[in-house]
């Protein structure tokens, strides 16, 4: 049974939250995403979406440090050698972007802040949002989707949590994962250890933001309602689905222009 959507605050969203700590939180999320291969169920889905959209370019919005797509990007490259993934974020983590792009030539990054509600026209390709769409309240969420429609660019939204009790319980265990994985996260930083073990801000923020993320996540019905309220939404083919994974599930909404 799911609760009503509750949009509490997340530390990651706050302008006053130190960039250093924000980076450490996103670094953990991305490390876990790669090790657990959480996007394994949607590799074929993304590849098919790229083919239908007649593009080999992914414009990732709200990328954090970009590291969460390392495993996924390499899997997609096996299916399409020409694929390129460009990282963007409103708060670009340049150091993490550079670390990620050094791991494969399929990755690029945009160093300037990119607002998902108003993506520059020169950034063309499949717009993806991994674990980031829930950060936006309905008004802004609709602006993101409307901008994709107005720009005639495909968009794909992915989440790995929902407003169910099992998701919330899983978030309660997240600090333990932070404590176990932090020494293995790269690039290595003594300050990361300091804010994880001596002053455990990172585990606390991961716990709080994780629970809030679950409570913020849109259901498929809510996504349909958002999309139905958009101008010219019928110009896109929309797909709402959920795929099981070894660690849980991936829920997604994909919109592809009917005419390219």
N, C-alpha and C positions, 0 to 999 in steps of 0.2 A: 504494500500500500504506500502511495506517495503523498507527500505533504504539499501544501500550497507553496508556490515559488516565493522565496523570501530573499530580498536583495540586501543583505547585510554588507558591511564594508570588508574589503580585503586589503591587507597591508600593501600588496603589490600594486594596487591601483592608486595609492596615495602619492602625490607629488613630494610630500615631505619625507617619505620613507627613503632612507639612504640607498643610493644606487648600488653600493657595495653589497648590502644585505639582500637587496632585490636580486642581484646577480647570483648570489649564493643559493637562494631559494630556487630560481629557475635552473641553475646548474644541476641541483639535486633532481628536479623533476625530469630533466632531459636525460641524465645518467640512468635513472630508473626506467624511463621509456625505452631506451636502447637495450638495456640488459634484459628487460622482461619482454621485449619485442611486442609491445602492446598493440602496435598497428598492423601486426601480421595478418589479421582477418580482412584488411581493406587494401592490401597491395594490388590485387586484381581489380578491385573497384576503382582505385585511383588511376591505374593504367588504362582501364576502359574509358574512364571519364576524359583522360587526356586524348585518347584516340577519337572519341566522339566530338571533342572540342577542337580537333585538328591543331593541337599545339604540343610542344615538347617542353614548354616553360611553366614552372610553378612559381607563383608569387605568394610566398608565405607571409601572412599578416599576423602580427603579435608573436613573433618568433622567439622571444626571450633571448637566449643565447644561440639558438639554432641547433644545438646539439641533439635535441630530441629526434631529429630527422636523419641522423647519420645512418642508422640501420635501415630505416625505410628507404632512404635515398639510394643506397647501394642495391637494395632489392629491386627497386624500380628500374635502375640502370641495367639490370640483367634482362629486363623485358624491353627496354628502349634505351639504346646506347646514347641517343642524342639528348636525353633528358637533362634539364638544368633547373636548379632550385635556387631562388633568390630569397634571402632572409630580409625581413623588414620588421620594424617595431617602433612604437611611439617613444620608447626609451631604449635606443639601440645599445646593446652590450657589445661594444666593438671588440674588446679583447676576446670574448667568447666566440664572436663571429669569426674572427681571424683564426682562432684555434680550430674551429669546425671546418672552415674552408680549406685549411691546410691538409685536411684528411682526405679530400677528394676534389677533383677538378670539376665535378658537377655542381658544386656549391659556390654561390656568390652572395654578396650582401650589399645592402644599401646603407650607407653610413649616416644619412640624414633621417630625422624622425619622420615616420609615415603614419598618418592617421587612417585607420581602416574605413572610416566613414567617408573619406575623400581621397581615394588612391589616385596618384598622378596618372594621366592618360598614357604616358610613355611606358608604364609598367603593365605590359599585356601578357596574359596567360591565365592559367587556372589559379584562382585565388583560393588559398587554403587557410583554415583556421583550426589549429590543433589545441584543444583545451583552453581556448581563449574567448570563444563567443559568449560564454556565460558571464563574462565580466561586464557585459553591456545590458543596461536596462532596455525595456522594449522600444522606447523611442529611438535610442541610438542603435539598437540591433536592427531595426527597420531601415535606418539610414545606411548601414553597411550593406544590407541586401539590395536596397534601392540603388545604391551607387554601382553595384555589380550589374544590375539590370540596365541602368542608364548607359553604362560603358560597354554593354554587350559582352561582358567577360564572364566566363563560368566561375562558379563558386562552390566550395565544398567545406562543410563545417563538421568537425569530428569532436566527440567527447567520450571519455571513458568512465564517467560516473553519472548517476542520476539521483533523484530525490528519494531513493528507497533506503530502508533501514540498513541493508547490507553494505551499500555504498558509504553511508555515514560511519558504520562500524569499521570499515576498512580504513577510513580517514583517521580514526582514533588510534590506529596502529602505526600511522605514518612516522611519528617521531622515532620509533624503534628503527625503522629503515634508514632514517637520516643518520642515526648514531653508527650504524653498521657500515654504511656506504661512504661516508664523508672522506675517509683516508684514501679512497680510490678515485675520487673525482679529480679530473684534470681541467685546467692547469692547477697544480698544487699551490696552495696558499696557507701560510701559518695562520693568517687572520681567519681563514675558514674554520680551522680547528678551534681557534679561540672563541668564535661566536657560535660554535656548535657544542663544545664540551665545557668550557670554563664559564662562559656567559651564554646559555643555550637559547639565543634569540632565534636562530634558524629553525630548530625543531619546533619551537612554539609557533612561529609564523606558518610553517608547513602544516601544522595541526589545525590552526585557526582557519587559514585560507582554504585548506582542503575541505573542511566541514562546510564552510560558506560556499565553496564552489559547487558542492553537491546540492545544497539548498537553492542555488541560483540556476542550475541547469534547466534548460527548456525541454519540455516533453515534445514528442512528435506532433501532437495535436496543437500545442502552443506555437510550434514552428510553422505549421500550416496556417494558423490564424495570422501570424505575422506576415507571411508571404501573401495571403489572400487580401491583405490590406494595402499591398503595394501597387503602384501604378504600373501598368503594362506587364504584370507578373505572368500573364498567359503567353508571353513571348519566349518564356523559358520552359523547359521540361524539368519537373521537380521529382526528386526521389527521396523518400524517407525510409530508413531501414535501421536494423540493429544486427550486428554480427557477434557471435560468441568467440571468445579467445581463451587461451590457456589460463590467463590471469583474471578474466572477467568478461568484458564485452566492449564493443565500440558502437556507439550510435552516431548516425550521420544524416545530414541533409545535403543534397547536391542539386544544384541548378545549372542547366546547360542551355545556352541559346538555341532555339529551334532553327535559326538561320544564322550561318556564319558569314 
